[in-house]
Amino acid sequence: MEAGATLRDRMAGKQDYNQDDDMVNVPGRLTRLRTNFGKIAAADPTGVIIDTDDNTAPNSPAP
């Protein structure tokens, strides 16, 4: 499943969804978010990227 589809599926099931959570329909928001996280990860040697695709919260991998 492509990243946008995974995000759309997860956000659709979110109980406390609000307009700030709309990362798919607001043009450029998801790209800016990913860019910002990438900058933070590059600047912080303790930061890690965890691939959570196809995982639910209870079975997501630990960092």
CHARMM internal coordinates of N, CA and C (Angstrom, degrees):
IC EDIT
DIST 1 N 1 CA 1.4570
DIST 1 CA 1 C 1.5331
ANGL 1 N 1 CA 1 C 107.43
DIST 1 C 2 N 1.3363
ANGL 1 CA 1 C 2 N 117.68
DIHE 1 N 1 CA 1 C 2 N 135.54
DIST 2 N 2 CA 1.4581
ANGL 1 C 2 N 2 CA 120.03
DIHE 1 CA 1 C 2 N 2 CA 179.76
DIST 2 CA 2 C 1.5248
ANGL 2 N 2 CA 2 C 110.46
DIHE 1 C 2 N 2 CA 2 C -72.54
DIST 2 C 3 N 1.3396
ANGL 2 CA 2 C 3 N 115.84
DIHE 2 N 2 CA 2 C 3 N 156.36
DIST 3 N 3 CA 1.4651
ANGL 2 C 3 N 3 CA 121.55
DIHE 2 CA 2 C 3 N 3 CA -173.21
DIST 3 CA 3 C 1.5250
ANGL 3 N 3 CA 3 C 112.85
DIHE 2 C 3 N 3 CA 3 C -54.50
DIST 3 C 4 N 1.3147
ANGL 3 CA 3 C 4 N 117.91
DIHE 3 N 3 CA 3 C 4 N -43.63
DIST 4 N 4 CA 1.4634
ANGL 3 C 4 N 4 CA 120.25
DIHE 3 CA 3 C 4 N 4 CA -179.46
DIST 4 CA 4 C 1.5167
ANGL 4 N 4 CA 4 C 112.26
DIHE 3 C 4 N 4 CA 4 C -62.56
DIST 4 C 5 N 1.3267
ANGL 4 CA 4 C 5 N 116.67
DIHE 4 N 4 CA 4 C 5 N -37.97
DIST 5 N 5 CA 1.4635
ANGL 4 C 5 N 5 CA 120.48
DIHE 4 CA 4 C 5 N 5 CA 179.96
DIST 5 CA 5 C 1.5243
ANGL 5 N 5 CA 5 C 110.49
DIHE 4 C 5 N 5 CA 5 C -67.95
DIST 5 C 6 N 1.3234
ANGL 5 CA 5 C 6 N 116.97
DIHE 5 N 5 CA 5 C 6 N -41.08
DIST 6 N 6 CA 1.4644
ANGL 5 C 6 N 6 CA 120.64
DIHE 5 CA 5 C 6 N 6 CA 177.99
DIST 6 CA 6 C 1.5211
ANGL 6 N 6 CA 6 C 109.61
DIHE 5 C 6 N 6 CA 6 C -61.64
DIST 6 C 7 N 1.3236
ANGL 6 CA 6 C 7 N 116.29
DIHE 6 N 6 CA 6 C 7 N -45.75
DIST 7 N 7 CA 1.4599
ANGL 6 C 7 N 7 CA 120.46
DIHE 6 CA 6 C 7 N 7 CA 179.65
DIST 7 CA 7 C 1.5233
ANGL 7 N 7 CA 7 C 110.99
DIHE 6 C 7 N 7 CA 7 C -62.58
DIST 7 C 8 N 1.3295
ANGL 7 CA 7 C 8 N 117.60
DIHE 7 N 7 CA 7 C 8 N -45.07
DIST 8 N 8 CA 1.4735
ANGL 7 C 8 N 8 CA 120.58
DIHE 7 CA 7 C 8 N 8 CA 178.69
DIST 8 CA 8 C 1.5251
ANGL 8 N 8 CA 8 C 110.87
DIHE 7 C 8 N 8 CA 8 C -58.75
DIST 8 C 9 N 1.3310
ANGL 8 CA 8 C 9 N 117.18
DIHE 8 N 8 CA 8 C 9 N -43.53
DIST 9 N 9 CA 1.4704
ANGL 8 C 9 N 9 CA 120.89
DIHE 8 CA 8 C 9 N 9 CA 179.60
DIST 9 CA 9 C 1.5236
ANGL 9 N 9 CA 9 C 111.25
DIHE 8 C 9 N 9 CA 9 C -62.21
DIST 9 C 10 N 1.3307
ANGL 9 CA 9 C 10 N 116.39
DIHE 9 N 9 CA 9 C 10 N -44.73
DIST 10 N 10 CA 1.4661
ANGL 9 C 10 N 10 CA 119.94
DIHE 9 CA 9 C 10 N 10 CA -178.98
DIST 10 CA 10 C 1.5186
ANGL 10 N 10 CA 10 C 111.48
DIHE 9 C 10 N 10 CA 10 C -66.81
DIST 10 C 11 N 1.3312
ANGL 10 CA 10 C 11 N 116.65
DIHE 10 N 10 CA 10 C 11 N -42.14
DIST 11 N 11 CA 1.4603
ANGL 10 C 11 N 11 CA 119.63
DIHE 10 CA 10 C 11 N 11 CA -178.54
DIST 11 CA 11 C 1.5260
ANGL 11 N 11 CA 11 C 111.24
DIHE 10 C 11 N 11 CA 11 C -68.43
DIST 11 C 12 N 1.3201
ANGL 11 CA 11 C 12 N 117.62
DIHE 11 N 11 CA 11 C 12 N -32.63
DIST 12 N 12 CA 1.4620
ANGL 11 C 12 N 12 CA 121.34
DIHE 11 CA 11 C 12 N 12 CA 179.49
DIST 12 CA 12 C 1.5296
ANGL 12 N 12 CA 12 C 111.04
DIHE 11 C 12 N 12 CA 12 C -62.74
DIST 12 C 13 N 1.3281
ANGL 12 CA 12 C 13 N 117.34
DIHE 12 N 12 CA 12 C 13 N -30.36
DIST 13 N 13 CA 1.4567
ANGL 12 C 13 N 13 CA 121.02
DIHE 12 CA 12 C 13 N 13 CA -178.89
DIST 13 CA 13 C 1.5168
ANGL 13 N 13 CA 13 C 114.05
DIHE 12 C 13 N 13 CA 13 C -94.40
DIST 13 C 14 N 1.3253
ANGL 13 CA 13 C 14 N 116.75
DIHE 13 N 13 CA 13 C 14 N 1.25
DIST 14 N 14 CA 1.4699
ANGL 13 C 14 N 14 CA 120.69
DIHE 13 CA 13 C 14 N 14 CA -177.44
DIST 14 CA 14 C 1.5265
ANGL 14 N 14 CA 14 C 109.98
DIHE 13 C 14 N 14 CA 14 C -73.70
DIST 14 C 15 N 1.3089
ANGL 14 CA 14 C 15 N 116.90
DIHE 14 N 14 CA 14 C 15 N 127.28
DIST 15 N 15 CA 1.4632
ANGL 14 C 15 N 15 CA 121.79
DIHE 14 CA 14 C 15 N 15 CA -176.47
DIST 15 CA 15 C 1.5264
ANGL 15 N 15 CA 15 C 113.14
DIHE 14 C 15 N 15 CA 15 C -75.15
DIST 15 C 16 N 1.3385
ANGL 15 CA 15 C 16 N 117.89
DIHE 15 N 15 CA 15 C 16 N -32.02
DIST 16 N 16 CA 1.4632
ANGL 15 C 16 N 16 CA 120.93
DIHE 15 CA 15 C 16 N 16 CA -176.11
DIST 16 CA 16 C 1.5278
ANGL 16 N 16 CA 16 C 112.03
DIHE 15 C 16 N 16 CA 16 C -109.34
DIST 16 C 17 N 1.3239
ANGL 16 CA 16 C 17 N 116.44
DIHE 16 N 16 CA 16 C 17 N 38.05
DIST 17 N 17 CA 1.4609
ANGL 16 C 17 N 17 CA 123.30
DIHE 16 CA 16 C 17 N 17 CA -178.46
DIST 17 CA 17 C 1.5265
ANGL 17 N 17 CA 17 C 110.86
DIHE 16 C 17 N 17 CA 17 C -61.53
DIST 17 C 18 N 1.3382
ANGL 17 CA 17 C 18 N 116.52
DIHE 17 N 17 CA 17 C 18 N 136.01
DIST 18 N 18 CA 1.4609
ANGL 17 C 18 N 18 CA 120.93
DIHE 17 CA 17 C 18 N 18 CA 174.32
DIST 18 CA 18 C 1.5248
ANGL 18 N 18 CA 18 C 109.07
DIHE 17 C 18 N 18 CA 18 C -139.36
DIST 18 C 19 N 1.3279
ANGL 18 CA 18 C 19 N 118.37
DIHE 18 N 18 CA 18 C 19 N 174.60
DIST 19 N 19 CA 1.4611
ANGL 18 C 19 N 19 CA 121.10
DIHE 18 CA 18 C 19 N 19 CA -173.84
DIST 19 CA 19 C 1.5223
ANGL 19 N 19 CA 19 C 112.48
DIHE 18 C 19 N 19 CA 19 C -61.25
DIST 19 C 20 N 1.3208
ANGL 19 CA 19 C 20 N 119.30
DIHE 19 N 19 CA 19 C 20 N -27.24
DIST 20 N 20 CA 1.4617
ANGL 19 C 20 N 20 CA 121.37
DIHE 19 CA 19 C 20 N 20 CA 177.72
DIST 20 CA 20 C 1.5219
ANGL 20 N 20 CA 20 C 112.15
DIHE 19 C 20 N 20 CA 20 C -68.57
DIST 20 C 21 N 1.3217
ANGL 20 CA 20 C 21 N 117.22
DIHE 20 N 20 CA 20 C 21 N -19.06
DIST 21 N 21 CA 1.4624
ANGL 20 C 21 N 21 CA 122.06
DIHE 20 CA 20 C 21 N 21 CA 179.88
DIST 21 CA 21 C 1.5285
ANGL 21 N 21 CA 21 C 112.80
DIHE 20 C 21 N 21 CA 21 C -82.40
DIST 21 C 22 N 1.3198
ANGL 21 CA 21 C 22 N 118.11
DIHE 21 N 21 CA 21 C 22 N -7.05
DIST 22 N 22 CA 1.4579
ANGL 21 C 22 N 22 CA 120.72
DIHE 21 CA 21 C 22 N 22 CA -174.71
DIST 22 CA 22 C 1.5276
ANGL 22 N 22 CA 22 C 110.99
DIHE 21 C 22 N 22 CA 22 C -78.85
DIST 22 C 23 N 1.3145
ANGL 22 CA 22 C 23 N 116.04
DIHE 22 N 22 CA 22 C 23 N 86.08
DIST 23 N 23 CA 1.4611
ANGL 22 C 23 N 23 CA 122.61
DIHE 22 CA 22 C 23 N 23 CA -178.01
DIST 23 CA 23 C 1.5219
ANGL 23 N 23 CA 23 C 112.53
DIHE 22 C 23 N 23 CA 23 C -95.16
DIST 23 C 24 N 1.3188
ANGL 23 CA 23 C 24 N 117.53
DIHE 23 N 23 CA 23 C 24 N -10.31
DIST 24 N 24 CA 1.4574
ANGL 23 C 24 N 24 CA 120.69
DIHE 23 CA 23 C 24 N 24 CA -176.46
DIST 24 CA 24 C 1.5242
ANGL 24 N 24 CA 24 C 111.63
DIHE 23 C 24 N 24 CA 24 C -98.74
DIST 24 C 25 N 1.3307
ANGL 24 CA 24 C 25 N 117.71
DIHE 24 N 24 CA 24 C 25 N -39.33
DIST 25 N 25 CA 1.4588
ANGL 24 C 25 N 25 CA 120.73
DIHE 24 CA 24 C 25 N 25 CA -173.73
DIST 25 CA 25 C 1.5226
ANGL 25 N 25 CA 25 C 115.04
DIHE 24 C 25 N 25 CA 25 C -91.47
DIST 25 C 26 N 1.3319
ANGL 25 CA 25 C 26 N 118.07
DIHE 25 N 25 CA 25 C 26 N -16.45
DIST 26 N 26 CA 1.4629
ANGL 25 C 26 N 26 CA 120.88
DIHE 25 CA 25 C 26 N 26 CA 177.92
DIST 26 CA 26 C 1.5205
ANGL 26 N 26 CA 26 C 107.12
DIHE 25 C 26 N 26 CA 26 C -88.22
DIST 26 C 27 N 1.3369
ANGL 26 CA 26 C 27 N 117.30
DIHE 26 N 26 CA 26 C 27 N 116.32
DIST 27 N 27 CA 1.4683
ANGL 26 C 27 N 27 CA 120.36
DIHE 26 CA 26 C 27 N 27 CA -175.86
DIST 27 CA 27 C 1.5336
ANGL 27 N 27 CA 27 C 112.68
DIHE 26 C 27 N 27 CA 27 C -54.87
DIST 27 C 28 N 1.3235
ANGL 27 CA 27 C 28 N 115.32
DIHE 27 N 27 CA 27 C 28 N 126.79
DIST 28 N 28 CA 1.4547
ANGL 27 C 28 N 28 CA 121.44
DIHE 27 CA 27 C 28 N 28 CA 175.75
DIST 28 CA 28 C 1.5114
ANGL 28 N 28 CA 28 C 116.28
DIHE 27 C 28 N 28 CA 28 C 83.91
DIST 28 C 29 N 1.3199
ANGL 28 CA 28 C 29 N 118.22
DIHE 28 N 28 CA 28 C 29 N -12.64
DIST 29 N 29 CA 1.4788
ANGL 28 C 29 N 29 CA 119.73
DIHE 28 CA 28 C 29 N 29 CA -175.04
DIST 29 CA 29 C 1.5222
ANGL 29 N 29 CA 29 C 112.09
DIHE 28 C 29 N 29 CA 29 C -64.59
DIST 29 C 30 N 1.3107
ANGL 29 CA 29 C 30 N 118.65
DIHE 29 N 29 CA 29 C 30 N -46.74
DIST 30 N 30 CA 1.4625
ANGL 29 C 30 N 30 CA 120.55
DIHE 29 CA 29 C 30 N 30 CA -178.28
DIST 30 CA 30 C 1.5290
ANGL 30 N 30 CA 30 C 110.57
DIHE 29 C 30 N 30 CA 30 C -65.22
DIST 30 C 31 N 1.3244
ANGL 30 CA 30 C 31 N 117.20
DIHE 30 N 30 CA 30 C 31 N -39.53
DIST 31 N 31 CA 1.4653
ANGL 30 C 31 N 31 CA 120.86
DIHE 30 CA 30 C 31 N 31 CA 178.42
DIST 31 CA 31 C 1.5252
ANGL 31 N 31 CA 31 C 110.19
DIHE 30 C 31 N 31 CA 31 C -62.95
DIST 31 C 32 N 1.3419
ANGL 31 CA 31 C 32 N 117.34
DIHE 31 N 31 CA 31 C 32 N -44.95
DIST 32 N 32 CA 1.4717
ANGL 31 C 32 N 32 CA 120.61
DIHE 31 CA 31 C 32 N 32 CA 178.28
DIST 32 CA 32 C 1.5200
ANGL 32 N 32 CA 32 C 111.07
DIHE 31 C 32 N 32 CA 32 C -63.36
DIST 32 C 33 N 1.3150
ANGL 32 CA 32 C 33 N 117.23
DIHE 32 N 32 CA 32 C 33 N -41.14
DIST 33 N 33 CA 1.4578
ANGL 32 C 33 N 33 CA 121.11
DIHE 32 CA 32 C 33 N 33 CA 179.24
DIST 33 CA 33 C 1.5236
ANGL 33 N 33 CA 33 C 110.95
DIHE 32 C 33 N 33 CA 33 C -61.61
DIST 33 C 34 N 1.3303
ANGL 33 CA 33 C 34 N 116.46
DIHE 33 N 33 CA 33 C 34 N -46.96
DIST 34 N 34 CA 1.4661
ANGL 33 C 34 N 34 CA 120.36
DIHE 33 CA 33 C 34 N 34 CA 179.37
DIST 34 CA 34 C 1.5273
ANGL 34 N 34 CA 34 C 111.23
DIHE 33 C 34 N 34 CA 34 C -64.05
DIST 34 C 35 N 1.3310
ANGL 34 CA 34 C 35 N 116.90
DIHE 34 N 34 CA 34 C 35 N -39.34
DIST 35 N 35 CA 1.4657
ANGL 34 C 35 N 35 CA 120.83
DIHE 34 CA 34 C 35 N 35 CA 177.95
DIST 35 CA 35 C 1.5262
ANGL 35 N 35 CA 35 C 110.42
DIHE 34 C 35 N 35 CA 35 C -62.39
DIST 35 C 36 N 1.3240
ANGL 35 CA 35 C 36 N 116.45
DIHE 35 N 35 CA 35 C 36 N -45.45
DIST 36 N 36 CA 1.4700
ANGL 35 C 36 N 36 CA 120.01
DIHE 35 CA 35 C 36 N 36 CA 179.57
DIST 36 CA 36 C 1.5184
ANGL 36 N 36 CA 36 C 111.91
DIHE 35 C 36 N 36 CA 36 C -63.41
DIST 36 C 37 N 1.3278
ANGL 36 CA 36 C 37 N 117.59
DIHE 36 N 36 CA 36 C 37 N -43.36
DIST 37 N 37 CA 1.4595
ANGL 36 C 37 N 37 CA 119.81
DIHE 36 CA 36 C 37 N 37 CA 177.62
DIST 37 CA 37 C 1.5272
ANGL 37 N 37 CA 37 C 110.84
DIHE 36 C 37 N 37 CA 37 C -63.32
DIST 37 C 38 N 1.3275
ANGL 37 CA 37 C 38 N 116.32
DIHE 37 N 37 CA 37 C 38 N -37.70
DIST 38 N 38 CA 1.4622
ANGL 37 C 38 N 38 CA 120.18
DIHE 37 CA 37 C 38 N 38 CA 177.83
DIST 38 CA 38 C 1.5177
ANGL 38 N 38 CA 38 C 111.84
DIHE 37 C 38 N 38 CA 38 C -62.78
DIST 38 C 39 N 1.3338
ANGL 38 CA 38 C 39 N 117.40
DIHE 38 N 38 CA 38 C 39 N -41.32
DIST 39 N 39 CA 1.4633
ANGL 38 C 39 N 39 CA 121.51
DIHE 38 CA 38 C 39 N 39 CA 178.00
DIST 39 CA 39 C 1.5237
ANGL 39 N 39 CA 39 C 111.18
DIHE 38 C 39 N 39 CA 39 C -63.78
DIST 39 C 40 N 1.3169
ANGL 39 CA 39 C 40 N 115.88
DIHE 39 N 39 CA 39 C 40 N -42.74
DIST 40 N 40 CA 1.4642
ANGL 39 C 40 N 40 CA 120.03
DIHE 39 CA 39 C 40 N 40 CA 179.11
DIST 40 CA 40 C 1.5223
ANGL 40 N 40 CA 40 C 110.16
DIHE 39 C 40 N 40 CA 40 C -64.28
DIST 40 C 41 N 1.3179
ANGL 40 CA 40 C 41 N 116.89
DIHE 40 N 40 CA 40 C 41 N -44.69
DIST 41 N 41 CA 1.4699
ANGL 40 C 41 N 41 CA 120.64
DIHE 40 CA 40 C 41 N 41 CA -179.92
DIST 41 CA 41 C 1.5281
ANGL 41 N 41 CA 41 C 110.70
DIHE 40 C 41 N 41 CA 41 C -62.68
DIST 41 C 42 N 1.3280
ANGL 41 CA 41 C 42 N 117.41
DIHE 41 N 41 CA 41 C 42 N -38.18
DIST 42 N 42 CA 1.4649
ANGL 41 C 42 N 42 CA 120.82
DIHE 41 CA 41 C 42 N 42 CA -179.72
DIST 42 CA 42 C 1.5237
ANGL 42 N 42 CA 42 C 111.70
DIHE 41 C 42 N 42 CA 42 C -68.90
DIST 42 C 43 N 1.3305
ANGL 42 CA 42 C 43 N 116.92
DIHE 42 N 42 CA 42 C 43 N -31.00
DIST 43 N 43 CA 1.4549
ANGL 42 C 43 N 43 CA 121.31
DIHE 42 CA 42 C 43 N 43 CA -177.43
DIST 43 CA 43 C 1.5286
ANGL 43 N 43 CA 43 C 113.02
DIHE 42 C 43 N 43 CA 43 C -87.47
DIST 43 C 44 N 1.3100
ANGL 43 CA 43 C 44 N 117.38
DIHE 43 N 43 CA 43 C 44 N -16.66
DIST 44 N 44 CA 1.4712
ANGL 43 C 44 N 44 CA 121.58
DIHE 43 CA 43 C 44 N 44 CA -176.45
DIST 44 CA 44 C 1.5221
ANGL 44 N 44 CA 44 C 109.42
DIHE 43 C 44 N 44 CA 44 C -116.37
DIST 44 C 45 N 1.3197
ANGL 44 CA 44 C 45 N 117.41
DIHE 44 N 44 CA 44 C 45 N 106.80
DIST 45 N 45 CA 1.4667
ANGL 44 C 45 N 45 CA 119.62
DIHE 44 CA 44 C 45 N 45 CA -177.56
DIST 45 CA 45 C 1.5310
ANGL 45 N 45 CA 45 C 113.61
DIHE 44 C 45 N 45 CA 45 C -65.20
DIST 45 C 46 N 1.3266
ANGL 45 CA 45 C 46 N 117.58
DIHE 45 N 45 CA 45 C 46 N -14.07
DIST 46 N 46 CA 1.4643
ANGL 45 C 46 N 46 CA 119.59
DIHE 45 CA 45 C 46 N 46 CA 177.76
DIST 46 CA 46 C 1.5182
ANGL 46 N 46 CA 46 C 111.96
DIHE 45 C 46 N 46 CA 46 C -89.48
DIST 46 C 47 N 1.3353
ANGL 46 CA 46 C 47 N 116.71
DIHE 46 N 46 CA 46 C 47 N -9.94
DIST 47 N 47 CA 1.4592
ANGL 46 C 47 N 47 CA 121.04
DIHE 46 CA 46 C 47 N 47 CA -179.30
DIST 47 CA 47 C 1.5185
ANGL 47 N 47 CA 47 C 111.48
DIHE 46 C 47 N 47 CA 47 C -74.75
DIST 47 C 48 N 1.3116
ANGL 47 CA 47 C 48 N 116.36
DIHE 47 N 47 CA 47 C 48 N 142.99
DIST 48 N 48 CA 1.4603
ANGL 47 C 48 N 48 CA 121.92
DIHE 47 CA 47 C 48 N 48 CA 177.45
DIST 48 CA 48 C 1.5163
ANGL 48 N 48 CA 48 C 109.49
DIHE 47 C 48 N 48 CA 48 C -134.49
DIST 48 C 49 N 1.3098
ANGL 48 CA 48 C 49 N 115.97
DIHE 48 N 48 CA 48 C 49 N 152.58
DIST 49 N 49 CA 1.4535
ANGL 48 C 49 N 49 CA 121.51
DIHE 48 CA 48 C 49 N 49 CA 174.07
DIST 49 CA 49 C 1.5225
ANGL 49 N 49 CA 49 C 107.06
DIHE 48 C 49 N 49 CA 49 C -100.09
DIST 49 C 50 N 1.2991
ANGL 49 CA 49 C 50 N 116.31
DIHE 49 N 49 CA 49 C 50 N 126.14
DIST 50 N 50 CA 1.4607
ANGL 49 C 50 N 50 CA 121.55
DIHE 49 CA 49 C 50 N 50 CA -179.13
DIST 50 CA 50 C 1.5210
ANGL 50 N 50 CA 50 C 108.17
DIHE 49 C 50 N 50 CA 50 C -111.23
DIST 50 C 51 N 1.3077
ANGL 50 CA 50 C 51 N 116.83
DIHE 50 N 50 CA 50 C 51 N 118.84
DIST 51 N 51 CA 1.4590
ANGL 50 C 51 N 51 CA 121.70
DIHE 50 CA 50 C 51 N 51 CA 177.91
DIST 51 CA 51 C 1.5227
ANGL 51 N 51 CA 51 C 108.36
DIHE 50 C 51 N 51 CA 51 C -77.52
DIST 51 C 52 N 1.3071
ANGL 51 CA 51 C 52 N 116.53
DIHE 51 N 51 CA 51 C 52 N 110.49
DIST 52 N 52 CA 1.4656
ANGL 51 C 52 N 52 CA 120.87
DIHE 51 CA 51 C 52 N 52 CA -178.96
DIST 52 CA 52 C 1.5206
ANGL 52 N 52 CA 52 C 112.55
DIHE 51 C 52 N 52 CA 52 C -107.06
DIST 52 C 53 N 1.3335
ANGL 52 CA 52 C 53 N 117.33
DIHE 52 N 52 CA 52 C 53 N 6.53
DIST 53 N 53 CA 1.4573
ANGL 52 C 53 N 53 CA 119.00
DIHE 52 CA 52 C 53 N 53 CA 177.78
DIST 53 CA 53 C 1.5218
ANGL 53 N 53 CA 53 C 109.74
DIHE 52 C 53 N 53 CA 53 C -55.83
DIST 53 C 54 N 1.2924
ANGL 53 CA 53 C 54 N 115.74
DIHE 53 N 53 CA 53 C 54 N 140.43
DIST 54 N 54 CA 1.4608
ANGL 53 C 54 N 54 CA 123.70
DIHE 53 CA 53 C 54 N 54 CA 178.81
DIST 54 CA 54 C 1.5294
ANGL 54 N 54 CA 54 C 112.97
DIHE 53 C 54 N 54 CA 54 C 64.56
DIST 54 C 55 N 1.3220
ANGL 54 CA 54 C 55 N 118.31
DIHE 54 N 54 CA 54 C 55 N 19.36
DIST 55 N 55 CA 1.4528
ANGL 54 C 55 N 55 CA 122.14
DIHE 54 CA 54 C 55 N 55 CA 176.32
DIST 55 CA 55 C 1.5221
ANGL 55 N 55 CA 55 C 109.29
DIHE 54 C 55 N 55 CA 55 C -124.69
DIST 55 C 56 N 1.2978
ANGL 55 CA 55 C 56 N 116.65
DIHE 55 N 55 CA 55 C 56 N 143.13
DIST 56 N 56 CA 1.4597
ANGL 55 C 56 N 56 CA 121.35
DIHE 55 CA 55 C 56 N 56 CA 172.04
DIST 56 CA 56 C 1.5151
ANGL 56 N 56 CA 56 C 107.35
DIHE 55 C 56 N 56 CA 56 C -96.32
DIST 56 C 57 N 1.3046
ANGL 56 CA 56 C 57 N 118.03
DIHE 56 N 56 CA 56 C 57 N 165.92
DIST 57 N 57 CA 1.4662
ANGL 56 C 57 N 57 CA 120.92
DIHE 56 CA 56 C 57 N 57 CA -177.59
DIST 57 CA 57 C 1.5301
ANGL 57 N 57 CA 57 C 113.07
DIHE 56 C 57 N 57 CA 57 C -50.63
DIST 57 C 58 N 1.3224
ANGL 57 CA 57 C 58 N 120.02
DIHE 57 N 57 CA 57 C 58 N -46.20
DIST 58 N 58 CA 1.4648
ANGL 57 C 58 N 58 CA 119.17
DIHE 57 CA 57 C 58 N 58 CA -177.76
DIST 58 CA 58 C 1.5388
ANGL 58 N 58 CA 58 C 114.21
DIHE 57 C 58 N 58 CA 58 C -64.34
DIST 58 C 59 N 1.3477
ANGL 58 CA 58 C 59 N 118.32
DIHE 58 N 58 CA 58 C 59 N -25.06
DIST 59 N 59 CA 1.4640
ANGL 58 C 59 N 59 CA 117.69
DIHE 58 CA 58 C 59 N 59 CA -177.42
DIST 59 CA 59 C 1.5303
ANGL 59 N 59 CA 59 C 113.29
DIHE 58 C 59 N 59 CA 59 C -117.44
DIST 59 C 60 N 1.3578
ANGL 59 CA 59 C 60 N 116.15
DIHE 59 N 59 CA 59 C 60 N 19.03
DIST 60 N 60 CA 1.4623
ANGL 59 C 60 N 60 CA 119.35
DIHE 59 CA 59 C 60 N 60 CA 177.32
DIST 60 CA 60 C 1.5202
ANGL 60 N 60 CA 60 C 109.55
DIHE 59 C 60 N 60 CA 60 C -69.15
DIST 60 C 61 N 1.3455
ANGL 60 CA 60 C 61 N 116.33
DIHE 60 N 60 CA 60 C 61 N 149.37
DIST 61 N 61 CA 1.4567
ANGL 60 C 61 N 61 CA 118.64
DIHE 60 CA 60 C 61 N 61 CA -179.30
DIST 61 CA 61 C 1.5178
ANGL 61 N 61 CA 61 C 111.59
DIHE 60 C 61 N 61 CA 61 C -69.99
DIST 61 C 62 N 1.3077
ANGL 61 CA 61 C 62 N 116.19
DIHE 61 N 61 CA 61 C 62 N 149.59
DIST 62 N 62 CA 1.4700
ANGL 61 C 62 N 62 CA 121.39
DIHE 61 CA 61 C 62 N 62 CA 176.31
DIST 62 CA 62 C 1.5335
ANGL 62 N 62 CA 62 C 108.38
DIHE 61 C 62 N 62 CA 62 C -80.92
DIST 62 C 63 N 1.3285
ANGL 62 CA 62 C 63 N 117.31
DIHE 62 N 62 CA 62 C 63 N 149.98
DIST 63 N 63 CA 1.4834
ANGL 62 C 63 N 63 CA 119.14
DIHE 62 CA 62 C 63 N 63 CA 178.71
DIST 63 CA 63 C 1.5095
ANGL 63 N 63 CA 63 C 111.44
DIHE 62 C 63 N 63 CA 63 C -66.45
END
COOR INIT
IC SEED 1 N 1 CA 1 C
IC BUILD
